[in-house]
């Protein structure tokens, strides 16, 4: 993902939580997922080399990268 696209995306989303090398944003404006084109629910940015995510629900995930970060786009069932 290019820097300009990343900045536009993160500035359009609602910050939700940041802890332990993971930052989450809520997609309150129905932006389309860059991977599948469907609106996504949350953007999870994994900033550290290793991250552990505990999922409390079944989700479809789309994935991309920006620099050294992994970006996960969640789609709830």
mmCIF file of the N, C-alpha and C atoms, coordinates in Angstrom:
data_MODEL
# 
_entry.id   MODEL 
# 
loop_
_atom_site.group_PDB 
_atom_site.id 
_atom_site.type_symbol 
_atom_site.label_atom_id 
_atom_site.label_alt_id 
_atom_site.label_comp_id 
_atom_site.label_asym_id 
_atom_site.label_entity_id 
_atom_site.label_seq_id 
_atom_site.pdbx_PDB_ins_code 
_atom_site.Cartn_x 
_atom_site.Cartn_y 
_atom_site.Cartn_z 
_atom_site.occupancy 
_atom_site.B_iso_or_equiv 
_atom_site.pdbx_formal_charge 
_atom_site.auth_seq_id 
_atom_site.auth_comp_id 
_atom_site.auth_asym_id 
_atom_site.auth_atom_id 
_atom_site.pdbx_PDB_model_num 
ATOM 1   N N  . UNK A 1 1  ? 0.856   -1.174  0.000  1.00 0.00 ? 1  UNK A N  1 
ATOM 2   C CA . UNK A 1 1  ? 0.000   0.000   0.000  1.00 0.00 ? 1  UNK A CA 1 
ATOM 3   C C  . UNK A 1 1  ? 0.897   1.231   0.000  1.00 0.00 ? 1  UNK A C  1 
ATOM 4   N N  . UNK A 1 2  ? 0.602   2.156   -0.865 1.00 0.00 ? 2  UNK A N  1 
ATOM 5   C CA . UNK A 1 2  ? 1.375   3.389   -0.971 1.00 0.00 ? 2  UNK A CA 1 
ATOM 6   C C  . UNK A 1 2  ? 1.111   4.311   0.234  1.00 0.00 ? 2  UNK A C  1 
ATOM 7   N N  . UNK A 1 3  ? 2.077   5.174   0.555  1.00 0.00 ? 3  UNK A N  1 
ATOM 8   C CA . UNK A 1 3  ? 1.955   6.092   1.696  1.00 0.00 ? 3  UNK A CA 1 
ATOM 9   C C  . UNK A 1 3  ? 0.705   6.964   1.607  1.00 0.00 ? 3  UNK A C  1 
ATOM 10  N N  . UNK A 1 4  ? 0.426   7.504   0.430  1.00 0.00 ? 4  UNK A N  1 
ATOM 11  C CA . UNK A 1 4  ? -0.724  8.396   0.249  1.00 0.00 ? 4  UNK A CA 1 
ATOM 12  C C  . UNK A 1 4  ? -2.036  7.657   0.528  1.00 0.00 ? 4  UNK A C  1 
ATOM 13  N N  . UNK A 1 5  ? -2.159  6.438   0.014  1.00 0.00 ? 5  UNK A N  1 
ATOM 14  C CA . UNK A 1 5  ? -3.356  5.630   0.223  1.00 0.00 ? 5  UNK A CA 1 
ATOM 15  C C  . UNK A 1 5  ? -3.509  5.270   1.711  1.00 0.00 ? 5  UNK A C  1 
ATOM 16  N N  . UNK A 1 6  ? -2.397  4.939   2.369  1.00 0.00 ? 6  UNK A N  1 
ATOM 17  C CA . UNK A 1 6  ? -2.399  4.609   3.800  1.00 0.00 ? 6  UNK A CA 1 
ATOM 18  C C  . UNK A 1 6  ? -2.856  5.805   4.634  1.00 0.00 ? 6  UNK A C  1 
ATOM 19  N N  . UNK A 1 7  ? -2.304  6.983   4.363  1.00 0.00 ? 7  UNK A N  1 
ATOM 20  C CA . UNK A 1 7  ? -2.667  8.195   5.106  1.00 0.00 ? 7  UNK A CA 1 
ATOM 21  C C  . UNK A 1 7  ? -4.144  8.546   4.898  1.00 0.00 ? 7  UNK A C  1 
ATOM 22  N N  . UNK A 1 8  ? -4.618  8.439   3.681  1.00 0.00 ? 8  UNK A N  1 
ATOM 23  C CA . UNK A 1 8  ? -6.024  8.730   3.385  1.00 0.00 ? 8  UNK A CA 1 
ATOM 24  C C  . UNK A 1 8  ? -6.939  7.751   4.116  1.00 0.00 ? 8  UNK A C  1 
ATOM 25  N N  . UNK A 1 9  ? -6.566  6.487   4.111  1.00 0.00 ? 9  UNK A N  1 
ATOM 26  C CA . UNK A 1 9  ? -7.367  5.461   4.769  1.00 0.00 ? 9  UNK A CA 1 
ATOM 27  C C  . UNK A 1 9  ? -7.431  5.695   6.278  1.00 0.00 ? 9  UNK A C  1 
ATOM 28  N N  . UNK A 1 10 ? -6.290  5.811   6.933  1.00 0.00 ? 10 UNK A N  1 
ATOM 29  C CA . UNK A 1 10 ? -6.284  5.947   8.388  1.00 0.00 ? 10 UNK A CA 1 
ATOM 30  C C  . UNK A 1 10 ? -6.899  7.264   8.860  1.00 0.00 ? 10 UNK A C  1 
ATOM 31  N N  . UNK A 1 11 ? -6.809  8.306   8.060  1.00 0.00 ? 11 UNK A N  1 
ATOM 32  C CA . UNK A 1 11 ? -7.416  9.578   8.460  1.00 0.00 ? 11 UNK A CA 1 
ATOM 33  C C  . UNK A 1 11 ? -8.934  9.573   8.265  1.00 0.00 ? 11 UNK A C  1 
ATOM 34  N N  . UNK A 1 12 ? -9.460  8.647   7.469  1.00 0.00 ? 12 UNK A N  1 
ATOM 35  C CA . UNK A 1 12 ? -10.905 8.551   7.225  1.00 0.00 ? 12 UNK A CA 1 
ATOM 36  C C  . UNK A 1 12 ? -11.615 7.646   8.223  1.00 0.00 ? 12 UNK A C  1 
ATOM 37  N N  . UNK A 1 13 ? -10.858 6.837   8.957  1.00 0.00 ? 13 UNK A N  1 
ATOM 38  C CA . UNK A 1 13 ? -11.430 5.881   9.899  1.00 0.00 ? 13 UNK A CA 1 
ATOM 39  C C  . UNK A 1 13 ? -11.467 6.453   11.308 1.00 0.00 ? 13 UNK A C  1 
ATOM 40  N N  . UNK A 1 14 ? -12.259 5.821   12.184 1.00 0.00 ? 14 UNK A N  1 
ATOM 41  C CA . UNK A 1 14 ? -12.383 6.247   13.569 1.00 0.00 ? 14 UNK A CA 1 
ATOM 42  C C  . UNK A 1 14 ? -11.417 5.449   14.440 1.00 0.00 ? 14 UNK A C  1 
ATOM 43  N N  . UNK A 1 15 ? -10.431 6.108   15.073 1.00 0.00 ? 15 UNK A N  1 
ATOM 44  C CA . UNK A 1 15 ? -9.514  5.377   15.964 1.00 0.00 ? 15 UNK A CA 1 
ATOM 45  C C  . UNK A 1 15 ? -10.299 4.687   17.071 1.00 0.00 ? 15 UNK A C  1 
ATOM 46  N N  . UNK A 1 16 ? -9.905  3.443   17.376 1.00 0.00 ? 16 UNK A N  1 
ATOM 47  C CA . UNK A 1 16 ? -10.636 2.688   18.394 1.00 0.00 ? 16 UNK A CA 1 
ATOM 48  C C  . UNK A 1 16 ? -9.748  2.328   19.582 1.00 0.00 ? 16 UNK A C  1 
ATOM 49  N N  . UNK A 1 17 ? -8.624  1.659   19.337 1.00 0.00 ? 17 UNK A N  1 
ATOM 50  C CA . UNK A 1 17 ? -7.794  1.188   20.438 1.00 0.00 ? 17 UNK A CA 1 
ATOM 51  C C  . UNK A 1 17 ? -6.358  1.022   19.963 1.00 0.00 ? 17 UNK A C  1 
ATOM 52  N N  . UNK A 1 18 ? -5.424  1.247   20.882 1.00 0.00 ? 18 UNK A N  1 
ATOM 53  C CA . UNK A 1 18 ? -4.018  1.043   20.580 1.00 0.00 ? 18 UNK A CA 1 
ATOM 54  C C  . UNK A 1 18 ? -3.336  0.472   21.815 1.00 0.00 ? 18 UNK A C  1 
ATOM 55  N N  . UNK A 1 19 ? -2.799  -0.744  21.682 1.00 0.00 ? 19 UNK A N  1 
ATOM 56  C CA . UNK A 1 19 ? -2.122  -1.393  22.804 1.00 0.00 ? 19 UNK A CA 1 
ATOM 57  C C  . UNK A 1 19 ? -1.276  -2.547  22.293 1.00 0.00 ? 19 UNK A C  1 
ATOM 58  N N  . UNK A 1 20 ? -0.128  -2.740  22.902 1.00 0.00 ? 20 UNK A N  1 
ATOM 59  C CA . UNK A 1 20 ? 0.704   -3.898  22.608 1.00 0.00 ? 20 UNK A CA 1 
ATOM 60  C C  . UNK A 1 20 ? 1.124   -4.043  21.167 1.00 0.00 ? 20 UNK A C  1 
ATOM 61  N N  . UNK A 1 21 ? 1.394   -2.944  20.480 1.00 0.00 ? 21 UNK A N  1 
ATOM 62  C CA . UNK A 1 21 ? 1.829   -3.011  19.093 1.00 0.00 ? 21 UNK A CA 1 
ATOM 63  C C  . UNK A 1 21 ? 0.717   -3.220  18.092 1.00 0.00 ? 21 UNK A C  1 
ATOM 64  N N  . UNK A 1 22 ? -0.544  -3.117  18.550 1.00 0.00 ? 22 UNK A N  1 
ATOM 65  C CA . UNK A 1 22 ? -1.698  -3.287  17.665 1.00 0.00 ? 22 UNK A CA 1 
ATOM 66  C C  . UNK A 1 22 ? -2.596  -2.062  17.791 1.00 0.00 ? 22 UNK A C  1 
ATOM 67  N N  . UNK A 1 23 ? -2.948  -1.473  16.658 1.00 0.00 ? 23 UNK A N  1 
ATOM 68  C CA . UNK A 1 23 ? -3.865  -0.331  16.622 1.00 0.00 ? 23 UNK A CA 1 
ATOM 69  C C  . UNK A 1 23 ? -5.084  -0.718  15.805 1.00 0.00 ? 23 UNK A C  1 
ATOM 70  N N  . UNK A 1 24 ? -6.266  -0.379  16.322 1.00 0.00 ? 24 UNK A N  1 
ATOM 71  C CA . UNK A 1 24 ? -7.487  -0.685  15.579 1.00 0.00 ? 24 UNK A CA 1 
ATOM 72  C C  . UNK A 1 24 ? -8.264  0.583   15.266 1.00 0.00 ? 24 UNK A C  1 
ATOM 73  N N  . UNK A 1 25 ? -8.903  0.557   14.111 1.00 0.00 ? 25 UNK A N  1 
ATOM 74  C CA . UNK A 1 25 ? -9.755  1.637   13.636 1.00 0.00 ? 25 UNK A CA 1 
ATOM 75  C C  . UNK A 1 25 ? -11.107 1.047   13.249 1.00 0.00 ? 25 UNK A C  1 
ATOM 76  N N  . UNK A 1 26 ? -12.171 1.791   13.476 1.00 0.00 ? 26 UNK A N  1 
ATOM 77  C CA . UNK A 1 26 ? -13.521 1.378   13.060 1.00 0.00 ? 26 UNK A CA 1 
ATOM 78  C C  . UNK A 1 26 ? -13.848 2.055   11.732 1.00 0.00 ? 26 UNK A C  1 
ATOM 79  N N  . UNK A 1 27 ? -14.467 1.312   10.851 1.00 0.00 ? 27 UNK A N  1 
ATOM 80  C CA . UNK A 1 27 ? -14.884 1.841   9.554  1.00 0.00 ? 27 UNK A CA 1 
ATOM 81  C C  . UNK A 1 27 ? -16.336 2.300   9.682  1.00 0.00 ? 27 UNK A C  1 
ATOM 82  N N  . UNK A 1 28 ? -16.534 3.508   10.160 1.00 0.00 ? 28 UNK A N  1 
ATOM 83  C CA . UNK A 1 28 ? -17.883 4.034   10.387 1.00 0.00 ? 28 UNK A CA 1 
ATOM 84  C C  . UNK A 1 28 ? -18.465 4.716   9.149  1.00 0.00 ? 28 UNK A C  1 
ATOM 85  N N  . UNK A 1 29 ? -17.691 4.779   8.079  1.00 0.00 ? 29 UNK A N  1 
ATOM 86  C CA . UNK A 1 29 ? -18.155 5.459   6.862  1.00 0.00 ? 29 UNK A CA 1 
ATOM 87  C C  . UNK A 1 29 ? -18.224 4.522   5.651  1.00 0.00 ? 29 UNK A C  1 
ATOM 88  N N  . UNK A 1 30 ? -18.153 3.202   5.895  1.00 0.00 ? 30 UNK A N  1 
ATOM 89  C CA . UNK A 1 30 ? -18.306 2.174   4.857  1.00 0.00 ? 30 UNK A CA 1 
ATOM 90  C C  . UNK A 1 30 ? -17.309 2.298   3.705  1.00 0.00 ? 30 UNK A C  1 
ATOM 91  N N  . UNK A 1 31 ? -16.050 2.535   4.033  1.00 0.00 ? 31 UNK A N  1 
ATOM 92  C CA . UNK A 1 31 ? -14.994 2.553   3.021  1.00 0.00 ? 31 UNK A CA 1 
ATOM 93  C C  . UNK A 1 31 ? -14.798 1.131   2.502  1.00 0.00 ? 31 UNK A C  1 
ATOM 94  N N  . UNK A 1 32 ? -14.538 0.996   1.215  1.00 0.00 ? 32 UNK A N  1 
ATOM 95  C CA . UNK A 1 32 ? -14.329 -0.316  0.606  1.00 0.00 ? 32 UNK A CA 1 
ATOM 96  C C  . UNK A 1 32 ? -12.956 -0.862  0.965  1.00 0.00 ? 32 UNK A C  1 
ATOM 97  N N  . UNK A 1 33 ? -12.898 -2.159  1.184  1.00 0.00 ? 33 UNK A N  1 
ATOM 98  C CA . UNK A 1 33 ? -11.644 -2.865  1.451  1.00 0.00 ? 33 UNK A CA 1 
ATOM 99  C C  . UNK A 1 33 ? -10.791 -2.830  0.177  1.00 0.00 ? 33 UNK A C  1 
ATOM 100 N N  . UNK A 1 34 ? -9.504  -2.472  0.288  1.00 0.00 ? 34 UNK A N  1 
ATOM 101 C CA . UNK A 1 34 ? -8.669  -2.427  -0.912 1.00 0.00 ? 34 UNK A CA 1 
ATOM 102 C C  . UNK A 1 34 ? -8.413  -3.805  -1.530 1.00 0.00 ? 34 UNK A C  1 
ATOM 103 N N  . UNK A 1 35 ? -8.603  -4.871  -0.759 1.00 0.00 ? 35 UNK A N  1 
ATOM 104 C CA . UNK A 1 35 ? -8.345  -6.217  -1.274 1.00 0.00 ? 35 UNK A CA 1 
ATOM 105 C C  . UNK A 1 35 ? -9.553  -6.805  -2.002 1.00 0.00 ? 35 UNK A C  1 
ATOM 106 N N  . UNK A 1 36 ? -10.759 -6.682  -1.404 1.00 0.00 ? 36 UNK A N  1 
ATOM 107 C CA . UNK A 1 36 ? -11.925 -7.344  -1.994 1.00 0.00 ? 36 UNK A CA 1 
ATOM 108 C C  . UNK A 1 36 ? -12.988 -6.384  -2.530 1.00 0.00 ? 36 UNK A C  1 
ATOM 109 N N  . UNK A 1 37 ? -12.883 -5.089  -2.171 1.00 0.00 ? 37 UNK A N  1 
ATOM 110 C CA . UNK A 1 37 ? -13.831 -4.106  -2.680 1.00 0.00 ? 37 UNK A CA 1 
ATOM 111 C C  . UNK A 1 37 ? -15.107 -3.965  -1.876 1.00 0.00 ? 37 UNK A C  1 
ATOM 112 N N  . UNK A 1 38 ? -15.313 -4.828  -0.876 1.00 0.00 ? 38 UNK A N  1 
ATOM 113 C CA . UNK A 1 38 ? -16.493 -4.756  -0.017 1.00 0.00 ? 38 UNK A CA 1 
ATOM 114 C C  . UNK A 1 38 ? -16.185 -3.884  1.200  1.00 0.00 ? 38 UNK A C  1 
ATOM 115 N N  . UNK A 1 39 ? -17.192 -3.210  1.772  1.00 0.00 ? 39 UNK A N  1 
ATOM 116 C CA . UNK A 1 39 ? -16.941 -2.453  2.997  1.00 0.00 ? 39 UNK A CA 1 
ATOM 117 C C  . UNK A 1 39 ? -16.433 -3.387  4.107  1.00 0.00 ? 39 UNK A C  1 
ATOM 118 N N  . UNK A 1 40 ? -15.465 -2.931  4.878  1.00 0.00 ? 40 UNK A N  1 
ATOM 119 C CA . UNK A 1 40 ? -14.930 -3.724  5.977  1.00 0.00 ? 40 UNK A CA 1 
ATOM 120 C C  . UNK A 1 40 ? -15.395 -3.126  7.298  1.00 0.00 ? 40 UNK A C  1 
ATOM 121 N N  . UNK A 1 41 ? -15.261 -3.886  8.381  1.00 0.00 ? 41 UNK A N  1 
ATOM 122 C CA . UNK A 1 41 ? -15.712 -3.426  9.692  1.00 0.00 ? 41 UNK A CA 1 
ATOM 123 C C  . UNK A 1 41 ? -14.613 -2.697  10.458 1.00 0.00 ? 41 UNK A C  1 
ATOM 124 N N  . UNK A 1 42 ? -13.448 -3.322  10.556 1.00 0.00 ? 42 UNK A N  1 
ATOM 125 C CA . UNK A 1 42 ? -12.343 -2.742  11.309 1.00 0.00 ? 42 UNK A CA 1 
ATOM 126 C C  . UNK A 1 42 ? -11.045 -2.908  10.546 1.00 0.00 ? 42 UNK A C  1 
ATOM 127 N N  . UNK A 1 43 ? -10.122 -2.004  10.797 1.00 0.00 ? 43 UNK A N  1 
ATOM 128 C CA . UNK A 1 43 ? -8.753  -2.119  10.306 1.00 0.00 ? 43 UNK A CA 1 
ATOM 129 C C  . UNK A 1 43 ? -7.884  -2.381  11.524 1.00 0.00 ? 43 UNK A C  1 
ATOM 130 N N  . UNK A 1 44 ? -7.123  -3.464  11.493 1.00 0.00 ? 44 UNK A N  1 
ATOM 131 C CA . UNK A 1 44 ? -6.200  -3.813  12.571 1.00 0.00 ? 44 UNK A CA 1 
ATOM 132 C C  . UNK A 1 44 ? -4.795  -3.681  12.001 1.00 0.00 ? 44 UNK A C  1 
ATOM 133 N N  . UNK A 1 45 ? -3.984  -2.816  12.615 1.00 0.00 ? 45 UNK A N  1 
ATOM 134 C CA . UNK A 1 45 ? -2.609  -2.596  12.160 1.00 0.00 ? 45 UNK A CA 1 
ATOM 135 C C  . UNK A 1 45 ? -1.668  -3.227  13.177 1.00 0.00 ? 45 UNK A C  1 
ATOM 136 N N  . UNK A 1 46 ? -0.893  -4.204  12.724 1.00 0.00 ? 46 UNK A N  1 
ATOM 137 C CA . UNK A 1 46 ? 0.091   -4.875  13.569 1.00 0.00 ? 46 UNK A CA 1 
ATOM 138 C C  . UNK A 1 46 ? 1.443   -4.212  13.317 1.00 0.00 ? 46 UNK A C  1 
ATOM 139 N N  . UNK A 1 47 ? 1.939   -3.498  14.319 1.00 0.00 ? 47 UNK A N  1 
ATOM 140 C CA . UNK A 1 47 ? 3.123   -2.671  14.156 1.00 0.00 ? 47 UNK A CA 1 
ATOM 141 C C  . UNK A 1 47 ? 4.423   -3.364  14.543 1.00 0.00 ? 47 UNK A C  1 
ATOM 142 N N  . UNK A 1 48 ? 4.354   -4.367  15.430 1.00 0.00 ? 48 UNK A N  1 
ATOM 143 C CA . UNK A 1 48 ? 5.555   -5.061  15.885 1.00 0.00 ? 48 UNK A CA 1 
ATOM 144 C C  . UNK A 1 48 ? 5.872   -6.235  14.977 1.00 0.00 ? 48 UNK A C  1 
ATOM 145 N N  . UNK A 1 49 ? 7.076   -6.776  15.136 1.00 0.00 ? 49 UNK A N  1 
ATOM 146 C CA . UNK A 1 49 ? 7.477   -7.915  14.318 1.00 0.00 ? 49 UNK A CA 1 
ATOM 147 C C  . UNK A 1 49 ? 6.590   -9.124  14.582 1.00 0.00 ? 49 UNK A C  1 
ATOM 148 N N  . UNK A 1 50 ? 6.210   -9.317  15.860 1.00 0.00 ? 50 UNK A N  1 
ATOM 149 C CA . UNK A 1 50 ? 5.322   -10.413 16.242 1.00 0.00 ? 50 UNK A CA 1 
ATOM 150 C C  . UNK A 1 50 ? 4.150   -9.847  17.020 1.00 0.00 ? 50 UNK A C  1 
ATOM 151 N N  . UNK A 1 51 ? 2.954   -10.262 16.674 1.00 0.00 ? 51 UNK A N  1 
ATOM 152 C CA . UNK A 1 51 ? 1.742   -9.862  17.382 1.00 0.00 ? 51 UNK A CA 1 
ATOM 153 C C  . UNK A 1 51 ? 0.853   -11.078 17.546 1.00 0.00 ? 51 UNK A C  1 
ATOM 154 N N  . UNK A 1 52 ? 0.084   -11.082 18.619 1.00 0.00 ? 52 UNK A N  1 
ATOM 155 C CA . UNK A 1 52 ? -0.888  -12.136 18.855 1.00 0.00 ? 52 UNK A CA 1 
ATOM 156 C C  . UNK A 1 52 ? -2.262  -11.490 18.939 1.00 0.00 ? 52 UNK A C  1 
ATOM 157 N N  . UNK A 1 53 ? -3.209  -12.029 18.201 1.00 0.00 ? 53 UNK A N  1 
ATOM 158 C CA . UNK A 1 53 ? -4.563  -11.497 18.200 1.00 0.00 ? 53 UNK A CA 1 
ATOM 159 C C  . UNK A 1 53 ? -5.508  -12.543 18.763 1.00 0.00 ? 53 UNK A C  1 
ATOM 160 N N  . UNK A 1 54 ? -6.332  -12.135 19.699 1.00 0.00 ? 54 UNK A N  1 
ATOM 161 C CA . UNK A 1 54 ? -7.347  -13.024 20.255 1.00 0.00 ? 54 UNK A CA 1 
ATOM 162 C C  . UNK A 1 54 ? -8.688  -12.620 19.676 1.00 0.00 ? 54 UNK A C  1 
ATOM 163 N N  . UNK A 1 55 ? -9.243  -13.482 18.839 1.00 0.00 ? 55 UNK A N  1 
ATOM 164 C CA . UNK A 1 55 ? -10.497 -13.176 18.161 1.00 0.00 ? 55 UNK A CA 1 
ATOM 165 C C  . UNK A 1 55 ? -11.666 -13.752 18.943 1.00 0.00 ? 55 UNK A C  1 
ATOM 166 N N  . UNK A 1 56 ? -12.661 -12.921 19.194 1.00 0.00 ? 56 UNK A N  1 
ATOM 167 C CA . UNK A 1 56 ? -13.831 -13.365 19.947 1.00 0.00 ? 56 UNK A CA 1 
ATOM 168 C C  . UNK A 1 56 ? -15.000 -13.735 19.033 1.00 0.00 ? 56 UNK A C  1 
ATOM 169 N N  . UNK A 1 57 ? -14.811 -13.583 17.724 1.00 0.00 ? 57 UNK A N  1 
ATOM 170 C CA . UNK A 1 57 ? -15.872 -13.926 16.782 1.00 0.00 ? 57 UNK A CA 1 
ATOM 171 C C  . UNK A 1 57 ? -15.257 -14.401 15.475 1.00 0.00 ? 57 UNK A C  1 
ATOM 172 N N  . UNK A 1 58 ? -16.064 -15.080 14.679 1.00 0.00 ? 58 UNK A N  1 
ATOM 173 C CA . UNK A 1 58 ? -15.630 -15.561 13.386 1.00 0.00 ? 58 UNK A CA 1 
ATOM 174 C C  . UNK A 1 58 ? -15.576 -14.384 12.407 1.00 0.00 ? 58 UNK A C  1 
ATOM 175 N N  . UNK A 1 59 ? -14.418 -14.195 11.774 1.00 0.00 ? 59 UNK A N  1 
ATOM 176 C CA . UNK A 1 59 ? -14.223 -13.069 10.854 1.00 0.00 ? 59 UNK A CA 1 
ATOM 177 C C  . UNK A 1 59 ? -13.575 -13.552 9.561  1.00 0.00 ? 59 UNK A C  1 
ATOM 178 N N  . UNK A 1 60 ? -13.914 -12.899 8.464  1.00 0.00 ? 60 UNK A N  1 
ATOM 179 C CA . UNK A 1 60 ? -13.132 -13.028 7.240  1.00 0.00 ? 60 UNK A CA 1 
ATOM 180 C C  . UNK A 1 60 ? -12.092 -11.922 7.300  1.00 0.00 ? 60 UNK A C  1 
ATOM 181 N N  . UNK A 1 61 ? -10.884 -12.216 6.848  1.00 0.00 ? 61 UNK A N  1 
ATOM 182 C CA . UNK A 1 61 ? -9.808  -11.241 6.883  1.00 0.00 ? 61 UNK A CA 1 
ATOM 183 C C  . UNK A 1 61 ? -9.234  -11.017 5.496  1.00 0.00 ? 61 UNK A C  1 
ATOM 184 N N  . UNK A 1 62 ? -8.977  -9.761  5.159  1.00 0.00 ? 62 UNK A N  1 
ATOM 185 C CA . UNK A 1 62 ? -8.203  -9.398  3.981  1.00 0.00 ? 62 UNK A CA 1 
ATOM 186 C C  . UNK A 1 62 ? -6.919  -8.771  4.516  1.00 0.00 ? 62 UNK A C  1 
ATOM 187 N N  . UNK A 1 63 ? -5.808  -8.964  3.826  1.00 0.00 ? 63 UNK A N  1 
ATOM 188 C CA . UNK A 1 63 ? -4.511  -8.559  4.353  1.00 0.00 ? 63 UNK A CA 1 
ATOM 189 C C  . UNK A 1 63 ? -3.714  -7.802  3.308  1.00 0.00 ? 63 UNK A C  1 
ATOM 190 N N  . UNK A 1 64 ? -2.990  -6.768  3.776  1.00 0.00 ? 64 UNK A N  1 
ATOM 191 C CA . UNK A 1 64 ? -1.993  -6.092  2.954  1.00 0.00 ? 64 UNK A CA 1 
ATOM 192 C C  . UNK A 1 64 ? -0.896  -5.600  3.889  1.00 0.00 ? 64 UNK A C  1 
ATOM 193 N N  . UNK A 1 65 ? 0.105   -4.949  3.340  1.00 0.00 ? 65 UNK A N  1 
ATOM 194 C CA . UNK A 1 65 ? 1.188   -4.414  4.155  1.00 0.00 ? 65 UNK A CA 1 
ATOM 195 C C  . UNK A 1 65 ? 1.432   -2.957  3.791  1.00 0.00 ? 65 UNK A C  1 
ATOM 196 N N  . UNK A 1 66 ? 2.022   -2.245  4.742  1.00 0.00 ? 66 UNK A N  1 
ATOM 197 C CA . UNK A 1 66 ? 2.502   -0.885  4.513  1.00 0.00 ? 66 UNK A CA 1 
ATOM 198 C C  . UNK A 1 66 ? 3.798   -0.767  5.290  1.00 0.00 ? 66 UNK A C  1 
ATOM 199 N N  . UNK A 1 67 ? 4.884   -0.547  4.578  1.00 0.00 ? 67 UNK A N  1 
ATOM 200 C CA . UNK A 1 67 ? 6.223   -0.537  5.167  1.00 0.00 ? 67 UNK A CA 1 
ATOM 201 C C  . UNK A 1 67 ? 6.408   -1.818  5.967  1.00 0.00 ? 67 UNK A C  1 
ATOM 202 N N  . UNK A 1 68 ? 6.664   -1.749  7.277  1.00 0.00 ? 68 UNK A N  1 
ATOM 203 C CA . UNK A 1 68 ? 6.873   -2.951  8.087  1.00 0.00 ? 68 UNK A CA 1 
ATOM 204 C C  . UNK A 1 68 ? 5.632   -3.361  8.868  1.00 0.00 ? 68 UNK A C  1 
ATOM 205 N N  . UNK A 1 69 ? 4.476   -2.828  8.526  1.00 0.00 ? 69 UNK A N  1 
ATOM 206 C CA . UNK A 1 69 ? 3.247   -3.126  9.246  1.00 0.00 ? 69 UNK A CA 1 
ATOM 207 C C  . UNK A 1 69 ? 2.350   -4.054  8.435  1.00 0.00 ? 69 UNK A C  1 
ATOM 208 N N  . UNK A 1 70 ? 1.626   -4.896  9.140  1.00 0.00 ? 70 UNK A N  1 
ATOM 209 C CA . UNK A 1 70 ? 0.618   -5.757  8.518  1.00 0.00 ? 70 UNK A CA 1 
ATOM 210 C C  . UNK A 1 70 ? -0.738  -5.129  8.787  1.00 0.00 ? 70 UNK A C  1 
ATOM 211 N N  . UNK A 1 71 ? -1.552  -4.969  7.738  1.00 0.00 ? 71 UNK A N  1 
ATOM 212 C CA . UNK A 1 71 ? -2.886  -4.396  7.860  1.00 0.00 ? 71 UNK A CA 1 
ATOM 213 C C  . UNK A 1 71 ? -3.917  -5.489  7.611  1.00 0.00 ? 71 UNK A C  1 
ATOM 214 N N  . UNK A 1 72 ? -4.790  -5.701  8.595  1.00 0.00 ? 72 UNK A N  1 
ATOM 215 C CA . UNK A 1 72 ? -5.856  -6.688  8.496  1.00 0.00 ? 72 UNK A CA 1 
ATOM 216 C C  . UNK A 1 72 ? -7.190  -5.957  8.403  1.00 0.00 ? 72 UNK A C  1 
ATOM 217 N N  . UNK A 1 73 ? -7.957  -6.270  7.388  1.00 0.00 ? 73 UNK A N  1 
ATOM 218 C CA . UNK A 1 73 ? -9.287  -5.708  7.215  1.00 0.00 ? 73 UNK A CA 1 
ATOM 219 C C  . UNK A 1 73 ? -10.278 -6.780  7.612  1.00 0.00 ? 73 UNK A C  1 
ATOM 220 N N  . UNK A 1 74 ? -11.091 -6.521  8.646  1.00 0.00 ? 74 UNK A N  1 
ATOM 221 C CA . UNK A 1 74 ? -12.019 -7.536  9.148  1.00 0.00 ? 74 UNK A CA 1 
ATOM 222 C C  . UNK A 1 74 ? -13.391 -7.380  8.503  1.00 0.00 ? 74 UNK A C  1 
ATOM 223 N N  . UNK A 1 75 ? -13.998 -8.529  8.259  1.00 0.00 ? 75 UNK A N  1 
ATOM 224 C CA . UNK A 1 75 ? -15.356 -8.591  7.725  1.00 0.00 ? 75 UNK A CA 1 
ATOM 225 C C  . UNK A 1 75 ? -16.135 -9.538  8.625  1.00 0.00 ? 75 UNK A C  1 
ATOM 226 N N  . UNK A 1 76 ? -17.090 -9.017  9.387  1.00 0.00 ? 76 UNK A N  1 
ATOM 227 C CA . UNK A 1 76 ? -17.889 -9.839  10.291 1.00 0.00 ? 76 UNK A CA 1 
ATOM 228 C C  . UNK A 1 76 ? -18.918 -10.640 9.510  1.00 0.00 ? 76 UNK A C  1 
ATOM 229 N N  . UNK A 1 77 ? -19.257 -11.785 10.027 1.00 0.00 ? 77 UNK A N  1 
ATOM 230 C CA . UNK A 1 77 ? -20.262 -12.657 9.399  1.00 0.00 ? 77 UNK A CA 1 
ATOM 231 C C  . UNK A 1 77 ? -21.632 -12.230 9.797  1.00 0.00 ? 77 UNK A C  1 
# 
